[in-house]
């Protein structure tokens, strides 16, 4: 949760957006660093990046 706190305070991201992100990345056996990178892309990146995460494309190959 500390990783996501910065997005809540600075960018006024809603609880619903945070919950959606957590549901999308949970259970994927990601490291904290991977989750942090995804969070930055999801909340600060382009819409295309957000859509990739929503479609389940989070592989780091």
C-alpha distance matrix in Angstrom:
0.0 3.8 5.3 5.2 6.2 9.4 10.4 10.3 12.5 14.7 15.5 15.4 13.6 14.0 11.9 14.1 13.3 9.6 10.8 13.4 11.5 9.4 12.9 14.6 12.9 12.3 15.3 16.4 16.2 14.3 13.5 10.4 12.9 13.9 10.5 10.3 14.0 13.7 11.1 13.6 16.4 15.2 14.5 17.1 19.5 22.5 22.8 24.3 21.1 19.2 22.1 22.1 18.6 19.6 22.7 21.0 22.2 19.4 21.8 22.0 25.8
3.8 0.0 3.8 5.4 5.1 7.5 9.8 10.2 11.3 13.3 14.8 15.4 14.2 15.4 14.0 16.7 15.5 12.0 14.0 16.4 14.0 12.6 16.3 17.4 15.4 15.4 18.2 18.8 18.1 15.7 14.1 10.4 12.2 14.1 11.3 9.9 13.6 14.3 11.6 13.1 16.5 15.9 14.8 16.7 19.3 22.7 23.6 25.2 22.0 20.4 23.7 23.6 20.3 21.8 25.0 23.3 24.0 20.9 23.0 22.7 26.4
5.3 3.8 0.0 3.8 5.7 6.7 8.3 10.0 11.6 12.6 13.6 14.8 13.2 15.0 14.1 16.2 14.2 10.9 13.3 14.9 12.0 11.2 15.0 15.3 13.2 13.9 16.8 16.8 16.3 13.4 11.9 8.3 9.3 10.9 8.1 6.2 9.8 10.6 8.1 9.6 12.9 12.7 11.9 13.6 16.0 19.4 20.5 21.8 18.5 17.3 20.6 20.4 17.2 19.1 22.2 20.5 20.8 17.7 19.8 19.3 23.1
5.2 5.4 3.8 0.0 3.8 5.5 5.6 6.8 9.2 10.5 10.8 11.5 9.6 11.2 10.5 12.6 10.6 7.5 10.3 12.1 9.6 9.4 13.1 13.8 12.5 13.5 16.9 17.2 17.5 14.9 14.2 11.0 12.1 12.7 9.3 7.9 10.9 10.6 7.2 9.1 12.1 10.9 9.6 11.9 14.6 17.7 18.4 20.2 17.2 15.4 18.7 19.0 15.9 17.2 20.6 19.4 20.2 17.6 20.3 20.3 24.1
6.2 5.1 5.7 3.8 0.0 3.8 5.4 5.2 6.4 8.7 10.0 10.3 9.6 11.1 10.6 13.6 12.2 9.4 12.3 14.6 12.8 12.5 16.1 17.2 16.2 16.8 20.2 20.7 20.9 18.4 17.3 13.9 14.9 16.1 12.9 11.1 14.1 14.2 10.6 11.7 14.9 13.9 11.7 13.7 16.9 20.0 20.8 23.0 20.2 18.4 21.8 22.5 19.5 20.5 24.0 23.1 23.9 21.4 24.0 24.0 27.8
9.4 7.5 6.7 5.5 3.8 0.0 3.8 5.5 5.5 6.0 7.9 9.5 9.5 12.1 12.7 15.4 13.4 11.2 14.7 16.3 14.1 14.6 18.3 18.7 17.6 19.0 22.3 22.3 22.5 19.5 18.2 14.7 14.8 16.1 13.4 10.7 13.0 13.7 10.2 9.9 13.4 13.1 10.4 11.3 14.8 18.1 19.5 21.8 19.1 17.7 21.4 22.1 19.6 21.0 24.5 23.7 24.0 21.5 24.1 23.6 27.3
10.4 9.8 8.3 5.6 5.4 3.8 0.0 3.8 5.6 5.5 5.3 6.9 6.1 9.1 10.4 12.5 10.1 8.7 12.5 13.6 11.7 13.0 16.4 16.5 16.1 17.9 21.5 21.4 22.2 19.3 18.7 15.6 15.6 16.0 13.1 10.9 12.6 12.3 8.6 8.5 11.3 10.3 7.2 8.7 12.2 15.2 16.1 18.7 16.4 14.6 18.2 19.4 17.0 18.1 21.6 21.4 21.8 19.8 22.7 22.7 26.4
10.3 10.2 10.0 6.8 5.2 5.5 3.8 0.0 3.8 5.9 6.0 5.2 4.9 6.9 7.9 10.8 9.5 8.1 11.5 13.4 12.4 13.3 16.5 17.4 17.4 18.6 22.3 22.8 23.8 21.3 20.9 17.8 18.4 18.8 15.5 13.8 15.9 15.3 11.4 12.1 14.6 12.9 9.8 11.8 15.3 17.9 18.3 21.1 19.1 16.8 20.1 21.6 19.0 19.5 23.2 23.1 24.1 22.2 25.4 25.7 29.4
12.5 11.3 11.6 9.2 6.4 5.5 5.6 3.8 0.0 3.8 6.0 5.8 7.6 9.8 11.1 14.3 13.1 11.9 15.2 17.2 16.1 16.9 20.2 21.1 20.9 22.1 25.7 26.1 26.7 24.0 23.2 19.8 20.1 21.1 18.1 15.8 17.9 17.8 14.1 13.9 16.8 15.7 12.3 13.4 17.1 19.8 20.7 23.6 21.7 19.7 23.2 24.7 22.3 23.0 26.7 26.5 27.3 25.2 28.2 28.2 31.9
14.7 13.3 12.6 10.5 8.7 6.0 5.5 5.9 3.8 0.0 3.8 5.8 8.0 11.2 13.4 15.9 14.0 13.4 17.1 18.3 16.9 18.3 21.6 21.8 21.6 23.3 26.9 26.8 27.5 24.6 23.7 20.4 20.0 20.8 18.3 15.5 16.9 17.2 13.6 12.5 15.2 14.6 11.0 11.0 14.8 17.5 18.8 21.9 20.1 18.6 22.2 23.7 21.8 22.7 26.3 26.4 26.7 24.8 27.7 27.4 30.9
15.5 14.8 13.6 10.8 10.0 7.9 5.3 6.0 6.0 3.8 0.0 3.8 5.4 9.0 11.8 13.7 11.5 11.7 15.4 16.0 14.9 17.0 19.9 19.8 20.2 22.2 25.9 25.7 26.9 24.0 23.7 20.8 20.4 20.5 17.8 15.5 16.4 15.9 12.4 11.4 13.3 12.2 8.4 8.8 12.4 14.7 15.6 18.8 17.4 15.7 19.1 21.0 19.4 20.0 23.6 24.1 24.4 23.0 26.1 26.2 29.6
15.4 15.4 14.8 11.5 10.3 9.5 6.9 5.2 5.8 5.8 3.8 0.0 3.8 6.2 9.3 11.4 10.1 10.7 14.0 15.0 14.8 16.6 19.2 19.8 20.6 22.2 26.0 26.3 27.7 25.2 25.2 22.2 22.4 22.4 19.3 17.5 18.8 17.8 14.2 14.0 15.8 13.9 10.3 11.7 15.1 16.9 17.1 20.5 19.3 16.9 20.0 22.2 20.4 20.3 24.1 24.7 25.6 24.4 27.8 28.2 31.7
13.6 14.2 13.2 9.6 9.6 9.5 6.1 4.9 7.6 8.0 5.4 3.8 0.0 3.8 6.7 8.2 6.4 7.2 10.5 11.3 11.1 13.1 15.6 16.1 17.1 18.8 22.5 22.9 24.6 22.2 22.6 19.9 20.3 19.8 16.6 15.4 16.6 15.1 11.6 12.2 13.5 11.0 7.9 10.3 13.4 15.1 14.8 18.0 16.6 13.9 16.8 19.0 16.9 16.7 20.5 21.1 22.2 21.1 24.6 25.4 28.9
14.0 15.4 15.0 11.2 11.1 12.1 9.1 6.9 9.8 11.2 9.0 6.2 3.8 0.0 3.8 5.2 5.3 6.5 8.7 10.0 11.0 12.6 14.5 15.6 17.2 18.4 22.1 23.0 24.9 23.1 23.8 21.3 22.3 21.6 18.1 17.5 19.1 17.1 13.7 15.1 16.2 13.2 10.7 13.6 16.3 17.7 16.6 19.7 18.5 15.3 17.7 20.1 17.8 16.8 20.6 21.3 23.1 22.2 25.8 27.0 30.5
11.9 14.0 14.1 10.5 10.6 12.7 10.4 7.9 11.1 13.4 11.8 9.3 6.7 3.8 0.0 3.8 5.4 5.1 6.1 8.5 9.9 10.5 12.2 14.2 15.6 16.1 19.7 21.1 22.9 21.5 22.3 20.0 21.5 20.9 17.2 17.1 19.2 17.1 13.9 16.0 17.4 14.2 12.4 15.8 18.3 19.9 18.7 21.3 19.8 16.4 18.6 20.6 17.8 16.8 20.5 20.7 22.8 21.8 25.3 26.7 30.2
14.1 16.7 16.2 12.6 13.6 15.4 12.5 10.8 14.3 15.9 13.7 11.4 8.2 5.2 3.8 0.0 3.8 5.4 5.1 6.1 8.7 9.9 10.6 12.3 14.5 15.2 18.7 20.1 22.5 21.3 22.7 20.9 22.4 21.1 17.5 18.1 19.6 16.9 14.2 16.6 17.1 13.5 12.5 16.0 17.9 18.8 17.0 19.4 18.3 14.6 16.2 18.5 15.9 14.2 17.7 18.4 20.8 20.3 24.0 25.8 29.2
13.3 15.5 14.2 10.6 12.2 13.4 10.1 9.5 13.1 14.0 11.5 10.1 6.4 5.3 5.4 3.8 0.0 3.8 5.5 5.1 6.2 8.7 9.9 10.6 12.6 14.2 17.8 18.5 20.8 19.2 20.5 18.7 19.7 18.2 14.8 15.1 16.2 13.5 10.9 13.0 13.3 9.7 8.7 12.4 14.1 15.2 13.6 16.0 14.7 11.2 13.2 15.4 12.8 11.7 15.5 16.1 18.0 17.4 21.1 22.7 26.1
9.6 12.0 10.9 7.5 9.4 11.2 8.7 8.1 11.9 13.4 11.7 10.7 7.2 6.5 5.1 5.4 3.8 0.0 3.8 5.4 5.2 6.2 8.6 9.9 10.9 11.9 15.7 16.6 18.4 16.7 17.7 15.7 17.0 16.0 12.3 12.7 14.6 12.2 9.3 12.0 13.1 10.0 9.2 12.9 14.9 16.7 15.8 17.8 15.7 12.6 15.0 16.4 13.3 12.9 16.6 16.3 18.2 16.8 20.3 21.7 25.2
10.8 14.0 13.3 10.3 12.3 14.7 12.5 11.5 15.2 17.1 15.4 14.0 10.5 8.7 6.1 5.1 5.5 3.8 0.0 3.8 5.5 5.1 6.2 8.6 10.2 10.4 13.9 15.5 17.6 16.7 18.3 16.7 18.7 17.3 13.7 14.9 16.8 14.1 11.9 15.1 15.8 12.5 12.4 16.2 17.8 19.2 17.7 19.4 17.5 14.1 15.8 17.0 13.7 12.6 16.0 15.7 18.2 17.2 20.6 22.4 25.8
13.4 16.4 14.9 12.1 14.6 16.3 13.6 13.4 17.2 18.3 16.0 15.0 11.3 10.0 8.5 6.1 5.1 5.4 3.8 0.0 3.8 5.5 5.2 6.2 8.9 10.1 13.4 14.4 17.2 16.3 18.3 17.3 18.8 16.7 13.4 15.0 16.1 12.8 11.3 14.4 14.2 10.6 11.3 15.1 15.9 16.8 14.9 16.3 14.6 11.1 12.3 13.7 10.6 9.0 12.4 12.5 15.1 14.7 18.3 20.5 23.7
11.5 14.0 12.0 9.6 12.8 14.1 11.7 12.4 16.1 16.9 14.9 14.8 11.1 11.0 9.9 8.7 6.2 5.2 5.5 3.8 0.0 3.8 5.4 5.1 6.4 8.4 12.0 12.3 14.7 13.2 15.0 13.9 15.1 13.0 9.7 11.3 12.3 9.1 7.7 11.0 11.0 7.8 9.1 12.7 13.5 15.0 13.7 14.8 12.4 9.4 11.4 12.0 8.6 8.4 11.9 11.2 13.2 12.0 15.5 17.3 20.7
9.4 12.6 11.2 9.4 12.5 14.6 13.0 13.3 16.9 18.3 17.0 16.6 13.1 12.6 10.5 9.9 8.7 6.2 5.1 5.5 3.8 0.0 3.8 5.4 5.4 5.8 9.5 10.6 12.6 11.6 13.4 12.3 14.4 12.7 9.2 11.4 13.3 10.6 9.3 13.0 13.7 11.0 12.1 15.7 16.7 18.5 17.5 18.3 15.6 12.9 14.7 14.8 11.1 11.1 14.1 12.6 14.8 13.1 16.2 17.9 21.3
12.9 16.3 15.0 13.1 16.1 18.3 16.4 16.5 20.2 21.6 19.9 19.2 15.6 14.5 12.2 10.6 9.9 8.6 6.2 5.2 5.4 3.8 0.0 3.8 5.6 5.4 8.4 10.0 12.8 12.8 15.3 15.0 17.1 14.9 11.9 14.5 15.9 12.8 12.2 15.9 15.8 12.9 14.5 18.1 18.6 19.8 18.1 18.6 16.3 13.4 14.3 14.4 10.8 9.8 12.4 11.0 13.9 13.0 16.1 18.5 21.6
14.6 17.4 15.3 13.8 17.2 18.7 16.5 17.4 21.1 21.8 19.8 19.8 16.1 15.6 14.2 12.3 10.6 9.9 8.6 6.2 5.1 5.4 3.8 0.0 3.8 5.9 8.6 8.7 11.9 11.4 14.3 14.5 15.8 13.0 10.6 13.4 13.9 10.4 10.7 14.2 13.3 10.7 13.1 16.4 16.2 17.1 15.5 15.4 13.1 10.6 11.1 10.8 7.2 6.6 9.0 7.4 10.2 9.5 12.7 15.3 18.3
12.9 15.4 13.2 12.5 16.2 17.6 16.1 17.4 20.9 21.6 20.2 20.6 17.1 17.2 15.6 14.5 12.6 10.9 10.2 8.9 6.4 5.4 5.6 3.8 0.0 3.8 6.5 5.9 8.6 7.7 10.5 10.9 12.4 9.7 7.4 10.7 11.5 8.6 9.5 13.0 12.7 10.9 13.5 16.4 16.3 17.8 17.0 16.7 13.7 11.9 13.1 11.9 8.2 9.3 11.2 8.5 10.3 8.3 11.0 13.0 16.3
12.3 15.4 13.9 13.5 16.8 19.0 17.9 18.6 22.1 23.3 22.2 22.2 18.8 18.4 16.1 15.2 14.2 11.9 10.4 10.1 8.4 5.8 5.4 5.9 3.8 0.0 3.8 5.5 7.6 8.1 10.7 11.3 13.8 11.6 9.3 12.7 14.3 11.9 12.3 16.0 16.2 14.3 16.4 19.6 19.8 21.5 20.5 20.4 17.5 15.5 16.6 15.5 11.8 12.3 14.0 11.2 13.4 11.5 13.6 15.6 18.7
15.3 18.2 16.8 16.9 20.2 22.3 21.5 22.3 25.7 26.9 25.9 26.0 22.5 22.1 19.7 18.7 17.8 15.7 13.9 13.4 12.0 9.5 8.4 8.6 6.5 3.8 0.0 3.8 5.6 7.9 10.9 12.6 15.1 12.9 11.5 15.2 16.4 14.3 15.4 18.9 18.9 17.4 19.8 22.8 22.7 24.2 23.2 22.6 19.7 18.2 18.7 17.1 13.8 14.3 15.1 11.9 14.0 12.2 13.3 15.5 18.1
16.4 18.8 16.8 17.2 20.7 22.3 21.4 22.8 26.1 26.8 25.7 26.3 22.9 23.0 21.1 20.1 18.5 16.6 15.5 14.4 12.3 10.6 10.0 8.7 5.9 5.5 3.8 0.0 3.8 5.5 9.2 11.5 13.2 10.4 9.9 13.7 14.2 12.2 14.1 17.3 16.9 16.0 18.9 21.4 20.8 22.3 21.6 20.5 17.5 16.6 17.1 14.9 11.9 13.2 13.6 9.9 11.2 9.0 9.6 11.8 14.3
16.2 18.1 16.3 17.5 20.9 22.5 22.2 23.8 26.7 27.5 26.9 27.7 24.6 24.9 22.9 22.5 20.8 18.4 17.6 17.2 14.7 12.6 12.8 11.9 8.6 7.6 5.6 3.8 0.0 3.8 6.7 9.6 11.6 9.6 9.9 13.4 14.3 13.3 15.2 18.1 18.3 17.9 20.6 22.8 22.4 24.3 24.2 23.1 19.8 19.2 20.2 17.8 14.8 16.7 17.1 13.4 14.0 11.2 11.0 12.1 14.6
14.3 15.7 13.4 14.9 18.4 19.5 19.3 21.3 24.0 24.6 24.0 25.2 22.2 23.1 21.5 21.3 19.2 16.7 16.7 16.3 13.2 11.6 12.8 11.4 7.7 8.1 7.9 5.5 3.8 0.0 3.8 6.6 8.0 5.8 6.4 9.8 10.6 10.0 12.0 14.7 15.1 15.1 17.7 19.6 19.3 21.5 21.8 20.9 17.3 17.0 18.6 16.2 13.2 15.6 16.6 13.1 13.1 9.6 9.8 10.1 13.2
13.5 14.1 11.9 14.2 17.3 18.2 18.7 20.9 23.2 23.7 23.7 25.2 22.6 23.8 22.3 22.7 20.5 17.7 18.3 18.3 15.0 13.4 15.3 14.3 10.5 10.7 10.9 9.2 6.7 3.8 0.0 3.8 5.3 5.1 6.3 8.6 10.0 10.6 12.3 14.4 15.5 16.2 18.2 19.7 19.8 22.5 23.3 22.6 18.9 18.9 20.9 18.6 15.8 18.5 19.7 16.5 16.0 12.4 12.3 11.5 14.6
10.4 10.4 8.3 11.0 13.9 14.7 15.6 17.8 19.8 20.4 20.8 22.2 19.9 21.3 20.0 20.9 18.7 15.7 16.7 17.3 13.9 12.3 15.0 14.5 10.9 11.3 12.6 11.5 9.6 6.6 3.8 0.0 3.8 5.4 5.1 6.1 8.7 9.9 10.4 12.4 14.3 14.9 16.2 17.7 18.5 21.5 22.6 22.5 18.7 18.4 21.0 19.3 16.2 18.8 20.7 17.8 17.6 13.9 14.7 13.8 17.2
12.9 12.2 9.3 12.1 14.9 14.8 15.6 18.4 20.1 20.0 20.4 22.4 20.3 22.3 21.5 22.4 19.7 17.0 18.7 18.8 15.1 14.4 17.1 15.8 12.4 13.8 15.1 13.2 11.6 8.0 5.3 3.8 0.0 3.8 5.4 5.0 6.2 8.6 9.8 10.7 12.5 14.0 15.4 16.2 16.6 19.7 21.2 21.0 17.2 17.6 20.3 18.3 15.8 18.9 20.6 18.0 17.0 13.2 13.7 11.9 15.3
13.9 14.1 10.9 12.7 16.1 16.1 16.0 18.8 21.1 20.8 20.5 22.4 19.8 21.6 20.9 21.1 18.2 16.0 17.3 16.7 13.0 12.7 14.9 13.0 9.7 11.6 12.9 10.4 9.6 5.8 5.1 5.4 3.8 0.0 3.8 5.4 5.2 6.2 8.5 10.0 10.7 12.0 14.2 15.2 15.0 17.7 18.8 18.1 14.3 14.8 17.1 14.9 12.4 15.6 17.0 14.3 13.2 9.4 10.0 8.7 12.4
10.5 11.3 8.1 9.3 12.9 13.4 13.1 15.5 18.1 18.3 17.8 19.3 16.6 18.1 17.2 17.5 14.8 12.3 13.7 13.4 9.7 9.2 11.9 10.6 7.4 9.3 11.5 9.9 9.9 6.4 6.3 5.1 5.4 3.8 0.0 3.8 5.5 5.1 6.0 8.6 9.8 10.0 11.9 13.7 14.1 16.8 17.6 17.5 13.8 13.3 15.9 14.4 11.3 14.0 16.1 13.7 13.5 10.0 11.7 11.5 15.3
10.3 9.9 6.2 7.9 11.1 10.7 10.9 13.8 15.8 15.5 15.5 17.5 15.4 17.5 17.1 18.1 15.1 12.7 14.9 15.0 11.3 11.4 14.5 13.4 10.7 12.7 15.2 13.7 13.4 9.8 8.6 6.1 5.0 5.4 3.8 0.0 3.8 5.4 5.0 6.3 8.7 9.7 10.6 11.6 12.6 15.9 17.3 17.8 14.1 13.9 17.1 15.9 13.2 16.0 18.4 16.5 15.9 12.5 14.3 13.3 17.1
14.0 13.6 9.8 10.9 14.1 13.0 12.6 15.9 17.9 16.9 16.4 18.8 16.6 19.1 19.2 19.6 16.2 14.6 16.8 16.1 12.3 13.3 15.9 13.9 11.5 14.3 16.4 14.2 14.3 10.6 10.0 8.7 6.2 5.2 5.5 3.8 0.0 3.8 5.4 5.3 6.4 8.5 10.2 10.4 10.4 13.5 15.3 15.2 11.4 12.2 15.2 13.7 11.7 15.0 17.0 15.2 13.9 10.6 12.2 10.8 14.4
13.7 14.3 10.6 10.6 14.2 13.7 12.3 15.3 17.8 17.2 15.9 17.8 15.1 17.1 17.1 16.9 13.5 12.2 14.1 12.8 9.1 10.6 12.8 10.4 8.6 11.9 14.3 12.2 13.3 10.0 10.6 9.9 8.6 6.2 5.1 5.4 3.8 0.0 3.8 5.5 5.1 5.9 8.5 9.8 9.4 11.9 12.8 12.7 9.0 9.0 11.9 10.5 8.1 11.3 13.4 11.8 11.0 8.1 10.6 10.5 14.1
11.1 11.6 8.1 7.2 10.6 10.2 8.6 11.4 14.1 13.6 12.4 14.2 11.6 13.7 13.9 14.2 10.9 9.3 11.9 11.3 7.7 9.3 12.2 10.7 9.5 12.3 15.4 14.1 15.2 12.0 12.3 10.4 9.8 8.5 6.0 5.0 5.4 3.8 0.0 3.8 5.4 4.9 5.9 7.9 9.0 12.0 12.8 13.8 10.4 9.4 12.8 12.5 9.9 12.2 15.1 14.0 13.9 11.4 14.2 14.2 17.9
13.6 13.1 9.6 9.1 11.7 9.9 8.5 12.1 13.9 12.5 11.4 14.0 12.2 15.1 16.0 16.6 13.0 12.0 15.1 14.4 11.0 13.0 15.9 14.2 13.0 16.0 18.9 17.3 18.1 14.7 14.4 12.4 10.7 10.0 8.6 6.3 5.3 5.5 3.8 0.0 3.8 5.5 5.5 5.4 6.7 10.3 12.2 13.3 10.1 10.1 13.8 13.6 11.8 14.4 17.1 16.4 15.6 13.2 15.7 15.0 18.5
16.4 16.5 12.9 12.1 14.9 13.4 11.3 14.6 16.8 15.2 13.3 15.8 13.5 16.2 17.4 17.1 13.3 13.1 15.8 14.2 11.0 13.7 15.8 13.3 12.7 16.2 18.9 16.9 18.3 15.1 15.5 14.3 12.5 10.7 9.8 8.7 6.4 5.1 5.4 3.8 0.0 3.8 5.7 5.4 4.3 7.3 9.1 9.7 6.4 7.1 10.6 10.2 9.2 12.0 14.3 14.0 12.8 11.1 13.7 13.4 16.6
15.2 15.9 12.7 10.9 13.9 13.1 10.3 12.9 15.7 14.6 12.2 13.9 11.0 13.2 14.2 13.5 9.7 10.0 12.5 10.6 7.8 11.0 12.9 10.7 10.9 14.3 17.4 16.0 17.9 15.1 16.2 14.9 14.0 12.0 10.0 9.7 8.5 5.9 4.9 5.5 3.8 0.0 3.8 5.9 5.7 7.7 8.0 9.3 6.4 4.9 8.6 9.2 7.5 9.4 12.4 12.5 12.3 11.0 14.3 15.0 18.2
14.5 14.8 11.9 9.6 11.7 10.4 7.2 9.8 12.3 11.0 8.4 10.3 7.9 10.7 12.4 12.5 8.7 9.2 12.4 11.3 9.1 12.1 14.5 13.1 13.5 16.4 19.8 18.9 20.6 17.7 18.2 16.2 15.4 14.2 11.9 10.6 10.2 8.5 5.9 5.5 5.7 3.8 0.0 3.8 6.0 8.5 9.1 11.5 9.4 7.7 11.4 12.7 11.1 12.4 15.7 16.0 16.0 14.7 18.0 18.4 21.7
17.1 16.7 13.6 11.9 13.7 11.3 8.7 11.8 13.4 11.0 8.8 11.7 10.3 13.6 15.8 16.0 12.4 12.9 16.2 15.1 12.7 15.7 18.1 16.4 16.4 19.6 22.8 21.4 22.8 19.6 19.7 17.7 16.2 15.2 13.7 11.6 10.4 9.8 7.9 5.4 5.4 5.9 3.8 0.0 3.8 6.9 9.0 11.4 9.5 9.2 12.9 13.9 13.1 14.9 17.8 18.2 17.5 16.2 19.1 18.8 21.9
19.5 19.3 16.0 14.6 16.9 14.8 12.2 15.3 17.1 14.8 12.4 15.1 13.4 16.3 18.3 17.9 14.1 14.9 17.8 15.9 13.5 16.7 18.6 16.2 16.3 19.8 22.7 20.8 22.4 19.3 19.8 18.5 16.6 15.0 14.1 12.6 10.4 9.4 9.0 6.7 4.3 5.7 6.0 3.8 0.0 3.8 6.6 8.2 6.4 7.4 10.6 11.3 11.4 13.5 15.7 16.4 15.2 14.3 16.9 16.7 19.5
22.5 22.7 19.4 17.7 20.0 18.1 15.2 17.9 19.8 17.5 14.7 16.9 15.1 17.7 19.9 18.8 15.2 16.7 19.2 16.8 15.0 18.5 19.8 17.1 17.8 21.5 24.2 22.3 24.3 21.5 22.5 21.5 19.7 17.7 16.8 15.9 13.5 11.9 12.0 10.3 7.3 7.7 8.5 6.9 3.8 0.0 3.8 5.4 5.5 6.8 9.0 10.3 11.5 12.9 14.7 16.2 14.9 15.0 17.7 17.9 20.2
22.8 23.6 20.5 18.4 20.8 19.5 16.1 18.3 20.7 18.8 15.6 17.1 14.8 16.6 18.7 17.0 13.6 15.8 17.7 14.9 13.7 17.5 18.1 15.5 17.0 20.5 23.2 21.6 24.2 21.8 23.3 22.6 21.2 18.8 17.6 17.3 15.3 12.8 12.8 12.2 9.1 8.0 9.1 9.0 6.6 3.8 0.0 3.8 5.4 5.1 6.2 8.7 10.1 10.5 12.3 14.5 13.9 14.6 17.7 18.7 20.9
24.3 25.2 21.8 20.2 23.0 21.8 18.7 21.1 23.6 21.9 18.8 20.5 18.0 19.7 21.3 19.4 16.0 17.8 19.4 16.3 14.8 18.3 18.6 15.4 16.7 20.4 22.6 20.5 23.1 20.9 22.6 22.5 21.0 18.1 17.5 17.8 15.2 12.7 13.8 13.3 9.7 9.3 11.5 11.4 8.2 5.4 3.8 0.0 3.8 5.4 5.1 6.3 8.8 9.8 10.5 12.6 11.3 12.6 15.2 16.4 18.1
21.1 22.0 18.5 17.2 20.2 19.1 16.4 19.1 21.7 20.1 17.4 19.3 16.6 18.5 19.8 18.3 14.7 15.7 17.5 14.6 12.4 15.6 16.3 13.1 13.7 17.5 19.7 17.5 19.8 17.3 18.9 18.7 17.2 14.3 13.8 14.1 11.4 9.0 10.4 10.1 6.4 6.4 9.4 9.5 6.4 5.5 5.4 3.8 0.0 3.8 5.4 5.1 6.5 8.7 10.0 11.0 9.4 9.7 12.5 13.3 15.6
19.2 20.4 17.3 15.4 18.4 17.7 14.6 16.8 19.7 18.6 15.7 16.9 13.9 15.3 16.4 14.6 11.2 12.6 14.1 11.1 9.4 12.9 13.4 10.6 11.9 15.5 18.2 16.6 19.2 17.0 18.9 18.4 17.6 14.8 13.3 13.9 12.2 9.0 9.4 10.1 7.1 4.9 7.7 9.2 7.4 6.8 5.1 5.4 3.8 0.0 3.8 5.4 5.2 6.2 8.7 10.1 9.9 10.2 13.7 15.2 17.8
22.1 23.7 20.6 18.7 21.8 21.4 18.2 20.1 23.2 22.2 19.1 20.0 16.8 17.7 18.6 16.2 13.2 15.0 15.8 12.3 11.4 14.7 14.3 11.1 13.1 16.6 18.7 17.1 20.2 18.6 20.9 21.0 20.3 17.1 15.9 17.1 15.2 11.9 12.8 13.8 10.6 8.6 11.4 12.9 10.6 9.0 6.2 5.1 5.4 3.8 0.0 3.8 5.4 4.9 6.1 8.7 8.8 10.5 13.8 15.9 17.9
22.1 23.6 20.4 19.0 22.5 22.1 19.4 21.6 24.7 23.7 21.0 22.2 19.0 20.1 20.6 18.5 15.4 16.4 17.0 13.7 12.0 14.8 14.4 10.8 11.9 15.5 17.1 14.9 17.8 16.2 18.6 19.3 18.3 14.9 14.4 15.9 13.7 10.5 12.5 13.6 10.2 9.2 12.7 13.9 11.3 10.3 8.7 6.3 5.1 5.4 3.8 0.0 3.8 5.4 5.2 6.5 5.3 7.2 10.1 12.4 14.2
18.6 20.3 17.2 15.9 19.5 19.6 17.0 19.0 22.3 21.8 19.4 20.4 16.9 17.8 17.8 15.9 12.8 13.3 13.7 10.6 8.6 11.1 10.8 7.2 8.2 11.8 13.8 11.9 14.8 13.2 15.8 16.2 15.8 12.4 11.3 13.2 11.7 8.1 9.9 11.8 9.2 7.5 11.1 13.1 11.4 11.5 10.1 8.8 6.5 5.2 5.4 3.8 0.0 3.8 5.4 5.1 5.4 5.8 9.4 11.8 14.4
19.6 21.8 19.1 17.2 20.5 21.0 18.1 19.5 23.0 22.7 20.0 20.3 16.7 16.8 16.8 14.2 11.7 12.9 12.6 9.0 8.4 11.1 9.8 6.6 9.3 12.3 14.3 13.2 16.7 15.6 18.5 18.8 18.9 15.6 14.0 16.0 15.0 11.3 12.2 14.4 12.0 9.4 12.4 14.9 13.5 12.9 10.5 9.8 8.7 6.2 4.9 5.4 3.8 0.0 3.8 5.4 7.5 8.9 12.4 15.3 17.6
22.7 25.0 22.2 20.6 24.0 24.5 21.6 23.2 26.7 26.3 23.6 24.1 20.5 20.6 20.5 17.7 15.5 16.6 16.0 12.4 11.9 14.1 12.4 9.0 11.2 14.0 15.1 13.6 17.1 16.6 19.7 20.7 20.6 17.0 16.1 18.4 17.0 13.4 15.1 17.1 14.3 12.4 15.7 17.8 15.7 14.7 12.3 10.5 10.0 8.7 6.1 5.2 5.4 3.8 0.0 3.8 5.7 8.6 11.4 14.7 16.3
21.0 23.3 20.5 19.4 23.1 23.7 21.4 23.1 26.5 26.4 24.1 24.7 21.1 21.3 20.7 18.4 16.1 16.3 15.7 12.5 11.2 12.6 11.0 7.4 8.5 11.2 11.9 9.9 13.4 13.1 16.5 17.8 18.0 14.3 13.7 16.5 15.2 11.8 14.0 16.4 14.0 12.5 16.0 18.2 16.4 16.2 14.5 12.6 11.0 10.1 8.7 6.5 5.1 5.4 3.8 0.0 3.8 5.8 8.5 12.0 13.8
22.2 24.0 20.8 20.2 23.9 24.0 21.8 24.1 27.3 26.7 24.4 25.6 22.2 23.1 22.8 20.8 18.0 18.2 18.2 15.1 13.2 14.8 13.9 10.2 10.3 13.4 14.0 11.2 14.0 13.1 16.0 17.6 17.0 13.2 13.5 15.9 13.9 11.0 13.9 15.6 12.8 12.3 16.0 17.5 15.2 14.9 13.9 11.3 9.4 9.9 8.8 5.3 5.4 7.5 5.7 3.8 0.0 3.8 5.8 9.1 10.6
19.4 20.9 17.7 17.6 21.4 21.5 19.8 22.2 25.2 24.8 23.0 24.4 21.1 22.2 21.8 20.3 17.4 16.8 17.2 14.7 12.0 13.1 13.0 9.5 8.3 11.5 12.2 9.0 11.2 9.6 12.4 13.9 13.2 9.4 10.0 12.5 10.6 8.1 11.4 13.2 11.1 11.0 14.7 16.2 14.3 15.0 14.6 12.6 9.7 10.2 10.5 7.2 5.8 8.9 8.6 5.8 3.8 0.0 3.8 6.5 9.1
21.8 23.0 19.8 20.3 24.0 24.1 22.7 25.4 28.2 27.7 26.1 27.8 24.6 25.8 25.3 24.0 21.1 20.3 20.6 18.3 15.5 16.2 16.1 12.7 11.0 13.6 13.3 9.6 11.0 9.8 12.3 14.7 13.7 10.0 11.7 14.3 12.2 10.6 14.2 15.7 13.7 14.3 18.0 19.1 16.9 17.7 17.7 15.2 12.5 13.7 13.8 10.1 9.4 12.4 11.4 8.5 5.8 3.8 0.0 3.8 5.6
22.0 22.7 19.3 20.3 24.0 23.6 22.7 25.7 28.2 27.4 26.2 28.2 25.4 27.0 26.7 25.8 22.7 21.7 22.4 20.5 17.3 17.9 18.5 15.3 13.0 15.6 15.5 11.8 12.1 10.1 11.5 13.8 11.9 8.7 11.5 13.3 10.8 10.5 14.2 15.0 13.4 15.0 18.4 18.8 16.7 17.9 18.7 16.4 13.3 15.2 15.9 12.4 11.8 15.3 14.7 12.0 9.1 6.5 3.8 0.0 3.8
25.8 26.4 23.1 24.1 27.8 27.3 26.4 29.4 31.9 30.9 29.6 31.7 28.9 30.5 30.2 29.2 26.1 25.2 25.8 23.7 20.7 21.3 21.6 18.3 16.3 18.7 18.1 14.3 14.6 13.2 14.6 17.2 15.3 12.4 15.3 17.1 14.4 14.1 17.9 18.5 16.6 18.2 21.7 21.9 19.5 20.2 20.9 18.1 15.6 17.8 17.9 14.2 14.4 17.6 16.3 13.8 10.6 9.1 5.6 3.8 0.0
